[in-house]
Amino acid sequence: MGDARSRPLASDQDADGAAARRLSAGPLTVEIDDGMLRGVRWHGVEVVRGINCLVRDAHWGTLAATAGDEHFDESGQAFRYERRFVLEDGSATIVLTAAGASDGSLAVTAAITAVRDIATNRAGLTLLHPIAGVAGTTLAIRHGDGSVEQASFPALIQPAQPAFDIAGLRHEIGGIGVEIAFEGEVFEMEDQRNWSDASFKTYCRPLALPTPYTIETGTTVAQRIAIRCTGAPKAAGGTAAAQPLALGPEIGRLPEVTLAVDADAVAGAEAMALLAGAGIGRLSLRVSTDVAAERLSALATICGGRGVDLEAVVVGRDPLEALGRLRGALDAAGIAPERVLALPEAYLSSYQPSGPWPDGPRPEAAIAAARAVFPAARIGGGMLTSFTEFNRCRPPADLVDYVGHGTTAIVHAADDRSVMETLEALPAIFASAAAIGQGRPYRLGLVSIGMRSNAYGPERAPDPAARPLAMAKADPRRATLFAAAFAVGAVAATEGSAVEALALGSPTGAFGIVREETAEPWPALTEGMRVFPLYHVVRWLAERSGPPRRSLSGLPAHVMGIASGREAVIANCGLRPVTIALASPAACLMLDEESRPAAALDANFLDRPAAVVDRMTLAPSSTAFLAFTGDLS
């Protein structure tokens, strides 16, 4: 018995504070991370999650920026930060400044100068409000005419913007007063939890205005945000001592873990054998109603006798005819779906809550047609994209047997920190979706880092340099320890929710858990690997589907975990190493940088001997599989 330690990835070490610089002015602190202001704190309490200056293209993609030049001044009672940079495509130069003082004031300015005409959907400053201590609290909104509206940050996720025409905001976080003024443009707010971001976002310009619009050559867009913090945190009664990690009472069951399969999926003999070893009993199959018969034959082989939940994209204006044709092709291929969620193709795109909605059949028509064509199946309602679209176009609960949607972590940002922060928003998504479903079973589609279907524009091609990009289908972290830790966090976030199933990946391809060279977005990155770290998390969860789930106590911040029986899996979803004491000795198998090469070759990695420990140190993105051996009373 001893102390288990995991080794960090080099990329995690680079991300762990080394790239971020902390500036202080008395009790006011802020981190500068890759040119963005993060974690603005007053007396240690986060009052603003982030402030950034960005330019979106005509498809809502963020235009990449160069590193630029940065200057820092810090005196103890004040600080100043300046960043001068250009967009990588050379279309604009940008100057961002931030000046803070010990009296709780922080002023941020941005000046964007167009070097040539820029077609953009958004350009300028965005401010992110945290959700902890904010969701459900009161909010005063000062409008452009000077009037003040009393409102609130929504508790459940609101489909439409909770605040419009913003010139200023005033609210409180844990006893601290926060006042924010906006200049240079009309701002409004959206509930970013819709996209699984852990924030409310105040941005410019209003979405009701036409997009894209043009910033003409030589024009400078200038904006300013001024923040003032007052007061001190409410007394917390002292800091509680860290508690050892312990298994808690039974709290329902773990959701069923499935895999998502698209129409273009491929899997050779080795991949199929490895997939069988993962123990997955159900696949979520997405095809359009005009899918070729030979494709269905190939997909039937991948399904391999497993249960099938069908996601049908309805092509054309007659859902009954289209689904009838698909039913015949499925029967011929030997695929008998137990559940069917059918959606008109137009609804793979995003629409504002108020519309206008597309011409052609509505989702209700597809639901009725699915029930007529698949009378033995359970019929679902919802979206094949993200919760955002589910929330904006809510399924009629009285017409469906279950509801569902997918999630992606990289709609607005793709850096490691932002991706892991999305885990904070998942409980709110699950609670909001369950409320919309009115008690119907809740079955998620693909829960992933990458974007399975881009509702906001054309699909992004894999970046040649294998960089993580927002709104991209292929994310290079999919085959790394990072993706495995993220999956543990996503399933951990279902605790106490109505989620009964979710897909954590695909057999192969952009979301694959198994390497199939012909389907790899970046074959060189995964050369020599057979399975990815995510495979082992999926296998662990699949083998424990059914027995009661247990709660876990004593988890440090940013460490997330799942328990069943006398076993648990925990992952460090933060950016710093964490040491954890165990309330009872446990056999510990560590999936980290040291064990990763062996785990990539051995699909039976979880069967290896484990060391018995009573404490452990988890590096960022590391996962520990625990089997408690001592007295749990």
Secondary structure, DSSP 4 states (H G I P E B T S, - for coil): -EEEE-PPPHHHHIIIIISEEEEEETTEEEEEETTEEEEEEETTEEEEEEEEEEEE-TTSPBPPB---EEEEEE-BSEEEEEEEEEBTTSSEEEEEEEEEETTSEEEEEEEEEESS-EEESEEEEEEEE-STTTTT-EEEEE-TTS-EEEEE--SSPPSS-SEEEESEEEEEETTEEEEEEEESS-EEEEEGGGGT-SSEEEEES-TTS-SSEEE-TT-EEEEEEEEEEES-PPP-SSPPPPPPBEEEEEEEEPPEEEEEEETT----HHHHHHHHHTT--EEEEEEETT--HHHHHHHHHHHTT-EEEEEEEE-SS-HHHHHHHHHHHHHHHT---SEEEEEEGGGGS---TT-PPPSS--HHHHHHHHHHH-TTSEEEEEEEEEHHHHHHS---GGG-SEEEEEEES-SS--SHHHHHHGGGTHHHHHHHHHHHHTT--EEEEEEESS-SS-TTSSPPPPPTT----TT-S--GGGGSHHHHHHHHHHHHTTTTS-EEEEE--BSSGGGBSB--GGG-SSGGGGTT-SB-HHHHHHHHHHHTSSSEEEEEE-PPTTEEEEEETTEEEEEE-SSS-EEEEEEEEEEEEEESTTTHHHHHH-TTGGGS--EEEEEEEEPTT-EEEEEE-S---
